[in-house]
Amino acid sequence: MEKRAYNFSAGPACLPLEVLEEAQKEFISYAGSGMNVMEMSHRGKIFEGIIAKAESDLRSLMGIPDDYSVLFLQGGASLQFYMIPLNLMTTYRKVHFVDTGIWSSRAIKEVEKFATANVVASSKAAAYNYIPKLSKDMFTPDADYVHIASNNTIFGTRYTSRPDTNGLPLVSDMSSCILSEVIDVSDYDLIFAGAQKNIGPAGVTIVIIKNELIEKAPKNLPTMLDFKTHAENGSMFNTPPTYAVYLSGKVFEWLIKNGGVPAMQAKNEKKAKLLYDYLDASSLFRGLAVKEDRSMMNVTFSTGDADKDKAFLGGAEVRDLLYLPGHRLSGGMRASIYNAMPIEGVEALIDYMKEFEKNA
Ligand SMILES: Cc1ncc(COP(=O)(O)O)c(C=O)c1O
């Protein structure tokens, strides 16, 4: 077998080996079709079957209620920062945001271009190392919805419970935590996620939206920016990112085969605990996020000394522990340990951290 590195990239991120192997087997001819999935028409029966199965598997994995649509879109999670307000700002032209990092800031900036973005709380002054405490009276009823980022990929924090939004619709950016733990989809009115972290390759963005919101959207939106266009056409108004949908579907099958989201959650809790327990006991490394808000998917840490961090990262690369540098805005290190990261990868990282600490 070809060499496989332990890839701690925040995204695009590692995919399950079994998925890659299956895709490899089907590369030249998918299911006897005589062609690769990326070569076939999205209007043909085969691809229609692939996208329908991907949707139904995702629905069963997440327990998505029937009154929600599942859309496979393009433009990344970033397009959603604009597309969501365009569709959901029906009355007040105002959105409440909780600013917990770069991705919520980007969403705020998009709304500021054409409406009111009200930041109810922010952890910016503390380098986004925590999730602000929220109370329902912060969410005044004069806004169309509330936007949060459930997991903050760059700073390594996450919400551990759903905020009480005072009855307002809740939109969540789950790009870096979707399918990592059990959630109740009906707690949210819209969930969106770029696929390239916990789902599949870059190129497809999942939107799970309550149908009622699609119906209420303003008329005459640009066709491609109107959720209704995609909902009414089974995400095939235009050519969808067919190969990314196919591989995402393979990941959904892999998740189902491996016990679904509850089993992934148990594995993710175990991986994160191993790493955080080590960080808490270490006299060299320290975690960057406050304990109670620590992300299960993106573990941020540092030695507190830029030269030592650099030396650590150099040694990691030699050991095929890859993409561990933290985001340029937070520095230090970040280990992204999504569903596809095996426990052995986390153990190999900890072994190296111990060795580095001993020799430091
Ligand atoms: C939480 C979160 N939201 C949004 C994005 C932007 O996603 P995209 O690059 O698909 O636009 C990212 C990318 O890393 C992310 O981590």
The ligand as a Gaussian input file, in Angstrom:
#p B3LYP/6-31G(d) Opt

LIG

0 1
 C      -16.408000      27.244000      10.602000
 C      -16.075000      27.596000       9.178000
 N      -16.955000      28.311000       8.464000
 C      -16.707000      28.660000       7.187000
 C      -15.550000      28.293000       6.555000
 C      -15.309000      28.729000       5.128000
 O      -15.550000      27.631000       4.331000
 P      -15.306000      27.683000       2.747000
 O      -13.846000      27.711000       2.534000
 O      -15.958000      26.388000       2.310000
 O      -16.001000      28.863000       2.206000
 C      -14.600000      27.542000       7.247000
 C      -13.356000      27.116000       6.573000
 O      -12.397000      26.663000       7.143000
 C      -14.879000      27.185000       8.595000
 O      -13.986000      26.490000       9.304000

